Protein backbone atom coordinates (compact mmCIF):
# COMPACT_ATOMS: atom_id res chain seq x y z
CA UNK A 1 0.00 0.00 0.00
CA UNK A 2 1.39 3.36 -1.01
CA UNK A 3 1.46 6.18 1.56
CA UNK A 4 -0.42 9.11 0.05
CA UNK A 5 -1.21 11.48 2.92
CA UNK A 6 -0.26 15.09 2.26
CA UNK A 7 1.17 17.63 4.73
CA UNK A 8 -1.44 19.76 6.48
CA UNK A 9 -1.44 23.45 7.34
CA UNK A 10 -1.91 24.34 10.99
CA UNK A 11 -5.42 25.64 10.20
CA UNK A 12 -6.32 22.34 8.54
CA UNK A 13 -4.95 20.38 11.47
CA UNK A 14 -7.26 22.34 13.79
CA UNK A 15 -10.26 21.79 11.51
CA UNK A 16 -9.65 18.05 11.45
CA UNK A 17 -9.41 17.90 15.22
CA UNK A 18 -12.57 20.00 15.61
CA UNK A 19 -14.46 17.74 13.21
CA UNK A 20 -13.37 14.77 15.29
CA UNK A 21 -14.84 16.37 18.42
CA UNK A 22 -11.90 18.10 20.11
CA UNK A 23 -12.82 21.45 21.68
CA UNK A 24 -10.73 24.61 21.28
CA UNK A 25 -10.78 27.60 23.59
CA UNK A 26 -8.36 29.73 21.56
CA UNK A 27 -7.57 28.69 18.00
CA UNK A 28 -4.84 31.28 17.53
CA UNK A 29 -3.04 29.95 20.59
CA UNK A 30 -3.59 26.40 19.32
CA UNK A 31 -1.85 27.33 16.04
CA UNK A 32 1.08 28.63 18.06
CA UNK A 33 1.34 25.34 19.95
CA UNK A 34 1.05 23.29 16.76
CA UNK A 35 3.82 25.34 15.18
CA UNK A 36 6.15 24.32 18.02
CA UNK A 37 4.85 20.87 18.98
CA UNK A 38 4.07 18.70 15.99
CA UNK A 39 0.57 17.41 15.32
CA UNK A 40 2.03 13.89 15.15
CA UNK A 41 3.71 14.21 18.56
CA UNK A 42 0.47 15.43 20.15
CA UNK A 43 -1.36 12.48 18.59
CA UNK A 44 0.17 10.29 21.31
CA UNK A 45 -1.68 12.42 23.88
CA UNK A 46 -5.04 12.51 22.09
CA UNK A 47 -4.99 8.79 21.21
CA UNK A 48 -6.51 7.44 24.48
CA UNK A 49 -9.48 9.77 24.14
CA UNK A 50 -10.38 8.70 20.59
CA UNK A 51 -12.04 5.72 18.94
CA UNK A 52 -9.04 4.45 17.05
CA UNK A 53 -10.92 1.58 15.44
CA UNK A 54 -12.84 4.18 13.46
CA UNK A 55 -10.76 5.51 10.52
CA UNK A 56 -11.94 9.04 11.39
CA UNK A 57 -10.66 8.72 14.98
CA UNK A 58 -13.57 10.59 16.65
CA UNK A 59 -13.14 11.75 20.22
CA UNK A 60 -15.16 9.64 22.65
CA UNK A 61 -14.24 11.74 25.69
CA UNK A 62 -15.26 15.35 26.25
CA UNK A 63 -11.80 16.91 26.15
CA UNK A 64 -10.25 20.17 24.95
CA UNK A 65 -7.06 21.01 23.09
CA UNK A 66 -5.96 22.99 26.13
CA UNK A 67 -6.33 19.91 28.36
CA UNK A 68 -4.26 17.90 25.89
CA UNK A 69 -1.53 20.56 26.10
CA UNK A 70 -1.73 20.41 29.91
CA UNK A 71 -1.18 16.66 29.70
CA UNK A 72 1.75 17.16 27.34
CA UNK A 73 3.35 19.69 29.72
CA UNK A 74 2.74 17.37 32.68
CA UNK A 75 4.49 14.56 30.83
CA UNK A 76 7.44 16.81 30.06
CA UNK A 77 7.80 17.79 33.72
CA UNK A 78 7.58 14.15 34.74
CA UNK A 79 10.25 13.20 32.22
CA UNK A 80 12.60 15.94 33.46
CA UNK A 81 12.08 14.87 37.08
CA UNK A 82 12.90 11.26 36.20
CA UNK A 83 15.92 12.27 34.11
CA UNK A 84 17.40 14.27 36.98
CA UNK A 85 16.92 11.39 39.43
CA UNK A 86 18.40 8.87 36.99
CA UNK A 87 21.58 10.95 36.83
CA UNK A 88 22.18 10.35 40.54
CA UNK A 89 21.42 6.65 40.21
CA UNK A 90 23.66 6.24 37.16
CA UNK A 91 26.62 7.93 38.85
CA UNK A 92 26.22 5.74 41.93
CA UNK A 93 26.07 2.57 39.81
CA UNK A 94 29.25 3.50 37.94
CA UNK A 95 31.06 4.40 41.15
CA UNK A 96 30.26 1.19 43.01
CA UNK A 97 30.94 -1.14 40.07
CA UNK A 98 34.25 0.53 39.28
CA UNK A 99 35.35 0.66 42.93
CA UNK A 100 34.52 -2.90 43.94
CA UNK A 101 35.92 -4.57 40.83
CA UNK A 102 39.01 -2.36 40.62
CA UNK A 103 39.93 -3.04 44.23
CA UNK A 104 39.59 -6.79 43.67
CA UNK A 105 40.86 -7.21 40.10
CA UNK A 106 42.89 -4.13 39.24
CA UNK A 107 42.61 -1.06 37.05
CA UNK A 108 41.66 -2.90 33.84
CA UNK A 109 39.28 -5.53 35.16
CA UNK A 110 36.80 -4.70 32.39
CA UNK A 111 39.25 -6.10 29.84
CA UNK A 112 39.75 -9.41 31.65
CA UNK A 113 37.73 -12.12 29.85
CA UNK A 114 38.07 -14.46 32.84
CA UNK A 115 35.60 -12.26 34.75
CA UNK A 116 32.81 -12.64 32.19
CA UNK A 117 30.31 -15.41 31.52
CA UNK A 118 29.63 -15.16 27.80
CA UNK A 119 32.84 -14.66 25.86
CA UNK A 120 31.10 -13.71 22.62
CA UNK A 121 29.16 -11.03 24.47
CA UNK A 122 32.34 -9.91 26.20
CA UNK A 123 34.06 -9.41 22.82
CA UNK A 124 31.18 -7.47 21.28
CA UNK A 125 30.74 -5.29 24.38
CA UNK A 126 34.47 -4.63 24.46
CA UNK A 127 34.33 -3.38 20.85
CA UNK A 128 31.49 -1.04 21.79
CA UNK A 129 33.50 0.16 24.77
CA UNK A 130 36.51 0.93 22.54
CA UNK A 131 34.28 2.90 20.16
CA UNK A 132 32.81 4.97 22.96
CA UNK A 133 36.26 5.71 24.37
CA UNK A 134 37.43 6.88 20.93
CA UNK A 135 34.38 9.14 20.59
CA UNK A 136 34.89 10.69 24.02
CA UNK A 137 36.01 14.30 24.22
CA UNK A 138 36.72 14.14 27.95
CA UNK A 139 40.04 15.73 28.93
CA UNK A 140 41.01 12.81 31.18
CA UNK A 141 40.72 10.41 28.22
CA UNK A 142 42.81 12.67 26.00
CA UNK A 143 45.38 13.08 28.76
CA UNK A 144 45.75 9.32 29.16
CA UNK A 145 46.46 8.76 25.47
CA UNK A 146 48.89 11.67 25.37
CA UNK A 147 50.88 10.44 28.37
CA UNK A 148 50.57 6.64 28.43
CA UNK A 149 50.77 3.78 25.95
CA UNK A 150 50.83 0.80 28.30
CA UNK A 151 48.20 -0.49 28.82
CA UNK A 152 46.85 0.82 25.51
CA UNK A 153 43.50 1.82 27.01
CA UNK A 154 42.58 3.93 30.06
CA UNK A 155 41.74 2.28 33.40
CA UNK A 156 38.20 1.41 34.41
CA UNK A 157 37.70 4.63 36.40
CA UNK A 158 38.20 6.53 33.15
CA UNK A 159 36.84 4.11 30.55
CA UNK A 160 33.61 3.21 32.32
CA UNK A 161 32.84 6.86 33.01
CA UNK A 162 32.36 7.62 29.31
CA UNK A 163 30.23 4.66 28.23
CA UNK A 164 26.45 4.64 28.14
CA UNK A 165 24.37 3.35 31.01
CA UNK A 166 23.08 0.73 28.60
CA UNK A 167 26.56 -0.65 27.98
CA UNK A 168 27.43 -0.50 31.68
CA UNK A 169 24.27 -2.49 32.33
CA UNK A 170 25.30 -5.12 29.78
CA UNK A 171 28.81 -5.37 31.24
CA UNK A 172 27.49 -5.91 34.75
CA UNK A 173 24.96 -8.48 33.56
CA UNK A 174 27.69 -10.48 31.82
CA UNK A 175 30.01 -10.52 34.85
CA UNK A 176 30.40 -13.92 36.48
CA UNK A 177 28.35 -14.55 39.60
CA UNK A 178 30.61 -13.68 42.50
CA UNK A 179 30.71 -12.23 46.00
CA UNK A 180 31.82 -8.89 44.53
CA UNK A 181 28.87 -8.73 42.16
CA UNK A 182 26.46 -9.72 44.92
CA UNK A 183 27.93 -7.14 47.31
CA UNK A 184 27.34 -4.38 44.76
CA UNK A 185 23.67 -5.39 44.59
CA UNK A 186 23.49 -5.43 48.37
CA UNK A 187 25.01 -1.94 48.50
CA UNK A 188 21.81 -0.88 46.74
CA UNK A 189 19.63 -2.86 49.14
CA UNK A 190 18.88 -5.70 46.72
CA UNK A 191 19.13 -9.33 47.80
CA UNK A 192 20.82 -10.69 44.66
CA UNK A 193 22.73 -9.52 41.62
CA UNK A 194 20.02 -10.63 39.18
CA UNK A 195 17.70 -7.96 40.61
CA UNK A 196 20.31 -5.26 40.06
CA UNK A 197 20.92 -6.56 36.52
CA UNK A 198 17.21 -6.16 35.85
CA UNK A 199 16.91 -2.73 37.48
CA UNK A 200 19.93 -1.41 35.58
CA UNK A 201 18.24 -2.49 32.34
CA UNK A 202 15.04 -0.74 33.45
CA UNK A 203 16.92 2.48 34.32
CA UNK A 204 18.82 2.38 31.02
CA UNK A 205 15.56 2.07 29.12
CA UNK A 206 14.03 4.98 31.06
CA UNK A 207 17.09 7.13 30.41
CA UNK A 208 16.93 6.43 26.67
CA UNK A 209 13.29 7.50 26.58
CA UNK A 210 14.19 10.70 28.44
CA UNK A 211 17.10 11.44 26.10
CA UNK A 212 14.85 11.12 23.05
CA UNK A 213 12.04 13.22 24.59
CA UNK A 214 9.76 10.19 24.59
CA UNK A 215 6.36 9.92 26.22
CA UNK A 216 6.21 8.58 29.79
CA UNK A 217 2.55 9.03 30.57
CA UNK A 218 0.50 5.92 29.61
CA UNK A 219 3.50 4.13 28.05
CA UNK A 220 3.63 0.36 28.37
CA UNK A 221 7.27 -0.47 29.03
CA UNK A 222 8.89 -3.45 27.32
CA UNK A 223 11.56 -3.64 30.03
CA UNK A 224 9.72 -4.42 33.27
CA UNK A 225 11.25 -4.32 36.77
CA UNK A 226 11.24 -7.39 38.95
CA UNK A 227 9.93 -6.64 42.44
CA UNK A 228 11.95 -8.37 45.20
CA UNK A 229 10.18 -9.49 48.35
CA UNK A 230 13.24 -9.67 50.61
CA UNK A 231 14.96 -6.30 50.38
CA UNK A 232 17.16 -5.08 53.24
CA UNK A 233 15.02 -1.94 53.59
CA UNK A 234 11.29 -1.35 53.23
CA UNK A 235 10.22 -1.56 49.60
CA UNK A 236 6.60 -1.93 48.45
CA UNK A 237 3.91 -3.65 50.51
CA UNK A 238 1.57 -3.66 47.54
CA UNK A 239 3.32 -5.53 44.75
CA UNK A 240 0.10 -6.38 42.92
CA UNK A 241 0.82 -3.67 40.38
CA UNK A 242 1.38 -3.48 36.64
CA UNK A 243 5.13 -3.76 36.19
CA UNK A 244 4.85 -2.57 32.59
CA UNK A 245 3.52 0.80 33.76
CA UNK A 246 5.52 3.74 35.07
CA UNK A 247 4.71 3.51 38.78
CA UNK A 248 6.63 0.26 39.22
CA UNK A 249 9.83 1.74 37.75
CA UNK A 250 9.44 4.95 39.77
CA UNK A 251 9.18 2.85 42.93
CA UNK A 252 12.48 1.12 42.10
CA UNK A 253 14.11 4.51 41.52
CA UNK A 254 12.86 5.85 44.84
CA UNK A 255 14.10 2.77 46.69
CA UNK A 256 17.60 3.35 45.29
CA UNK A 257 17.51 7.11 45.89
CA UNK A 258 16.69 6.64 49.58
CA UNK A 259 19.99 4.75 49.93
CA UNK A 260 22.29 6.87 47.76
CA UNK A 261 20.86 10.36 48.14
CA UNK A 262 19.50 11.08 51.64
CA UNK A 263 17.44 14.23 51.48
CA UNK A 264 16.48 13.73 47.83
CA UNK A 265 13.36 15.68 46.89
CA UNK A 266 12.28 13.14 44.27
CA UNK A 267 9.36 11.75 46.27
CA UNK A 268 8.12 15.21 47.28
CA UNK A 269 8.27 16.49 43.72
CA UNK A 270 6.63 13.37 42.33
CA UNK A 271 3.75 13.49 44.81
CA UNK A 272 3.16 17.16 43.98
CA UNK A 273 3.25 16.46 40.26
CA UNK A 274 0.89 13.47 40.42
CA UNK A 275 -1.53 15.42 42.63
CA UNK A 276 -1.92 17.82 39.72
CA UNK A 277 -2.06 15.25 36.94
CA UNK A 278 -4.43 16.50 34.19
CA UNK A 279 -7.49 14.48 33.19
CA UNK A 280 -7.09 12.13 36.18
CA UNK A 281 -4.66 9.83 34.39
CA UNK A 282 -2.84 8.42 37.43
CA UNK A 283 -4.23 4.93 36.90
CA UNK A 284 -2.99 4.86 33.34
CA UNK A 285 0.53 5.24 34.76
CA UNK A 286 -0.07 2.33 37.14
CA UNK A 287 -0.48 4.31 40.37
CA UNK A 288 -2.65 2.22 42.72
CA UNK A 289 -5.03 3.65 45.28
CA UNK A 290 -3.29 4.79 48.47
CA UNK A 291 0.15 4.62 46.83
CA UNK A 292 1.30 7.60 48.87
CA UNK A 293 0.88 5.54 52.06
CA UNK A 294 3.79 3.30 51.06
CA UNK A 295 6.80 3.97 53.30
CA UNK A 296 9.16 4.64 50.38
CA UNK A 297 7.06 7.63 49.33
CA UNK A 298 7.04 9.06 52.84
CA UNK A 299 10.84 9.24 52.94
CA UNK A 300 13.01 11.95 51.43
C-alpha positions as MATLAB code, in Angstrom:
seq = 'XXXXXXXXXXXXXXXXXXXXXXXXXXXXXXXXXXXXXXXXXXXXXXXXXXXXXXXXXXXXXXXXXXXXXXXXXXXXXXXXXXXXXXXXXXXXXXXXXXXXXXXXXXXXXXXXXXXXXXXXXXXXXXXXXXXXXXXXXXXXXXXXXXXXXXXXXXXXXXXXXXXXXXXXXXXXXXXXXXXXXXXXXXXXXXXXXXXXXXXXXXXXXXXXXXXXXXXXXXXXXXXXXXXXXXXXXXXXXXXXXXXXXXXXXXXXXXXXXXXXXXXXXXXXXXXXXXXXXXXXXXXXXXXXXXXXXXXXXXXX';
ca = [
       0.000    0.000    0.000;
       1.387    3.359   -1.006;
       1.456    6.182    1.560;
      -0.418    9.113    0.055;
      -1.212   11.475    2.919;
      -0.259   15.087    2.258;
       1.168   17.631    4.732;
      -1.441   19.759    6.478;
      -1.445   23.450    7.337;
      -1.912   24.344   10.995;
      -5.418   25.642   10.203;
      -6.317   22.345    8.539;
      -4.951   20.383   11.473;
      -7.258   22.340   13.795;
     -10.263   21.787   11.506;
      -9.647   18.049   11.446;
      -9.409   17.898   15.223;
     -12.567   20.005   15.612;
     -14.464   17.738   13.215;
     -13.371   14.775   15.293;
     -14.842   16.374   18.421;
     -11.895   18.097   20.106;
     -12.823   21.447   21.685;
     -10.730   24.608   21.282;
     -10.776   27.603   23.592;
      -8.364   29.727   21.564;
      -7.571   28.685   17.999;
      -4.836   31.281   17.527;
      -3.037   29.945   20.587;
      -3.592   26.403   19.318;
      -1.850   27.329   16.040;
       1.077   28.633   18.063;
       1.344   25.335   19.953;
       1.046   23.293   16.760;
       3.822   25.342   15.184;
       6.154   24.319   18.022;
       4.847   20.870   18.978;
       4.069   18.705   15.990;
       0.568   17.407   15.318;
       2.029   13.889   15.148;
       3.710   14.210   18.563;
       0.471   15.430   20.147;
      -1.356   12.476   18.588;
       0.166   10.290   21.311;
      -1.680   12.419   23.881;
      -5.043   12.508   22.091;
      -4.992    8.791   21.211;
      -6.506    7.436   24.477;
      -9.478    9.772   24.142;
     -10.380    8.695   20.594;
     -12.037    5.716   18.945;
      -9.036    4.446   17.050;
     -10.919    1.585   15.441;
     -12.842    4.182   13.463;
     -10.757    5.514   10.519;
     -11.938    9.042   11.392;
     -10.656    8.720   14.985;
     -13.566   10.586   16.649;
     -13.143   11.754   20.223;
     -15.159    9.637   22.647;
     -14.243   11.741   25.688;
     -15.262   15.349   26.253;
     -11.804   16.909   26.155;
     -10.252   20.173   24.950;
      -7.058   21.009   23.094;
      -5.956   22.995   26.132;
      -6.331   19.911   28.357;
      -4.256   17.899   25.888;
      -1.534   20.557   26.100;
      -1.729   20.412   29.910;
      -1.183   16.658   29.701;
       1.753   17.162   27.339;
       3.355   19.695   29.721;
       2.739   17.371   32.681;
       4.486   14.563   30.830;
       7.437   16.809   30.056;
       7.798   17.792   33.718;
       7.581   14.154   34.737;
      10.254   13.199   32.218;
      12.603   15.940   33.461;
      12.082   14.868   37.076;
      12.903   11.258   36.195;
      15.921   12.273   34.107;
      17.399   14.273   36.983;
      16.920   11.389   39.429;
      18.397    8.873   36.992;
      21.578   10.948   36.828;
      22.179   10.350   40.541;
      21.425    6.646   40.206;
      23.659    6.237   37.161;
      26.624    7.934   38.845;
      26.222    5.738   41.935;
      26.070    2.575   39.808;
      29.246    3.503   37.942;
      31.060    4.403   41.147;
      30.264    1.185   43.008;
      30.936   -1.143   40.073;
      34.254    0.530   39.277;
      35.351    0.655   42.934;
      34.519   -2.904   43.936;
      35.924   -4.574   40.835;
      39.014   -2.359   40.623;
      39.927   -3.042   44.233;
      39.586   -6.787   43.666;
      40.864   -7.206   40.096;
      42.894   -4.129   39.240;
      42.605   -1.064   37.052;
      41.657   -2.897   33.840;
      39.279   -5.534   35.161;
      36.797   -4.698   32.395;
      39.252   -6.095   29.840;
      39.748   -9.409   31.647;
      37.734  -12.122   29.847;
      38.071  -14.462   32.840;
      35.595  -12.265   34.749;
      32.812  -12.637   32.188;
      30.313  -15.408   31.518;
      29.626  -15.160   27.798;
      32.838  -14.661   25.860;
      31.102  -13.712   22.618;
      29.156  -11.026   24.470;
      32.344   -9.911   26.195;
      34.064   -9.412   22.824;
      31.176   -7.472   21.276;
      30.735   -5.289   24.382;
      34.472   -4.629   24.457;
      34.333   -3.384   20.852;
      31.487   -1.037   21.786;
      33.504    0.158   24.767;
      36.509    0.931   22.543;
      34.276    2.895   20.159;
      32.809    4.969   22.965;
      36.263    5.712   24.369;
      37.428    6.879   20.931;
      34.380    9.145   20.591;
      34.887   10.686   24.017;
      36.011   14.299   24.217;
      36.722   14.144   27.950;
      40.039   15.726   28.928;
      41.014   12.811   31.180;
      40.717   10.409   28.219;
      42.810   12.674   25.997;
      45.385   13.076   28.765;
      45.755    9.318   29.158;
      46.458    8.757   25.467;
      48.892   11.671   25.375;
      50.884   10.438   28.367;
      50.572    6.635   28.427;
      50.774    3.775   25.952;
      50.834    0.799   28.301;
      48.200   -0.492   28.816;
      46.853    0.816   25.506;
      43.505    1.816   27.007;
      42.582    3.925   30.060;
      41.737    2.279   33.396;
      38.202    1.415   34.412;
      37.698    4.627   36.397;
      38.199    6.534   33.150;
      36.839    4.108   30.546;
      33.608    3.207   32.317;
      32.842    6.864   33.014;
      32.362    7.621   29.310;
      30.231    4.657   28.228;
      26.448    4.639   28.139;
      24.373    3.350   31.011;
      23.079    0.727   28.597;
      26.563   -0.648   27.978;
      27.433   -0.498   31.679;
      24.272   -2.488   32.328;
      25.305   -5.117   29.780;
      28.814   -5.373   31.238;
      27.495   -5.907   34.752;
      24.962   -8.479   33.559;
      27.692  -10.477   31.815;
      30.012  -10.518   34.846;
      30.404  -13.919   36.484;
      28.351  -14.548   39.599;
      30.606  -13.678   42.501;
      30.714  -12.234   46.004;
      31.816   -8.894   44.530;
      28.873   -8.731   42.158;
      26.462   -9.724   44.919;
      27.929   -7.139   47.311;
      27.338   -4.380   44.761;
      23.673   -5.389   44.592;
      23.486   -5.428   48.374;
      25.008   -1.939   48.498;
      21.815   -0.880   46.737;
      19.626   -2.860   49.137;
      18.876   -5.695   46.718;
      19.135   -9.333   47.799;
      20.818  -10.694   44.664;
      22.729   -9.519   41.620;
      20.019  -10.629   39.183;
      17.704   -7.960   40.610;
      20.308   -5.263   40.062;
      20.921   -6.565   36.523;
      17.207   -6.159   35.845;
      16.908   -2.733   37.476;
      19.927   -1.409   35.576;
      18.244   -2.492   32.344;
      15.043   -0.736   33.445;
      16.921    2.476   34.317;
      18.823    2.382   31.024;
      15.563    2.074   29.123;
      14.029    4.982   31.057;
      17.092    7.126   30.408;
      16.933    6.430   26.669;
      13.288    7.501   26.580;
      14.193   10.699   28.442;
      17.105   11.436   26.098;
      14.846   11.125   23.053;
      12.037   13.221   24.590;
       9.761   10.191   24.585;
       6.360    9.915   26.216;
       6.207    8.584   29.787;
       2.552    9.030   30.570;
       0.500    5.924   29.614;
       3.504    4.131   28.053;
       3.631    0.361   28.370;
       7.267   -0.470   29.026;
       8.886   -3.445   27.320;
      11.563   -3.639   30.029;
       9.725   -4.416   33.270;
      11.252   -4.325   36.765;
      11.235   -7.392   38.952;
       9.933   -6.636   42.441;
      11.945   -8.367   45.203;
      10.184   -9.495   48.353;
      13.241   -9.672   50.608;
      14.956   -6.297   50.377;
      17.162   -5.079   53.237;
      15.022   -1.942   53.587;
      11.292   -1.352   53.226;
      10.215   -1.559   49.597;
       6.599   -1.930   48.447;
       3.913   -3.650   50.511;
       1.567   -3.665   47.541;
       3.322   -5.532   44.749;
       0.099   -6.376   42.925;
       0.822   -3.668   40.384;
       1.379   -3.480   36.643;
       5.134   -3.759   36.190;
       4.850   -2.572   32.587;
       3.524    0.801   33.759;
       5.524    3.738   35.066;
       4.715    3.509   38.783;
       6.634    0.258   39.215;
       9.826    1.738   37.753;
       9.443    4.948   39.772;
       9.181    2.854   42.935;
      12.478    1.118   42.103;
      14.109    4.510   41.517;
      12.855    5.854   44.837;
      14.103    2.774   46.690;
      17.604    3.354   45.293;
      17.510    7.112   45.893;
      16.693    6.642   49.579;
      19.989    4.748   49.928;
      22.289    6.872   47.763;
      20.858   10.364   48.138;
      19.503   11.079   51.636;
      17.443   14.230   51.477;
      16.481   13.726   47.828;
      13.359   15.681   46.893;
      12.285   13.144   44.265;
       9.363   11.754   46.267;
       8.117   15.210   47.284;
       8.266   16.492   43.723;
       6.627   13.372   42.330;
       3.745   13.486   44.808;
       3.155   17.159   43.984;
       3.251   16.460   40.260;
       0.886   13.474   40.418;
      -1.525   15.417   42.632;
      -1.921   17.823   39.717;
      -2.063   15.249   36.941;
      -4.430   16.500   34.195;
      -7.489   14.481   33.188;
      -7.090   12.125   36.178;
      -4.664    9.832   34.393;
      -2.838    8.424   37.429;
      -4.230    4.930   36.904;
      -2.989    4.863   33.336;
       0.525    5.237   34.759;
      -0.070    2.331   37.138;
      -0.482    4.313   40.371;
      -2.650    2.222   42.721;
      -5.033    3.651   45.283;
      -3.291    4.789   48.474;
       0.152    4.615   46.832;
       1.303    7.602   48.870;
       0.879    5.541   52.063;
       3.789    3.297   51.056;
       6.802    3.967   53.296;
       9.160    4.636   50.383;
       7.064    7.631   49.329;
       7.044    9.059   52.837;
      10.840    9.238   52.943;
      13.011   11.950   51.429;
];
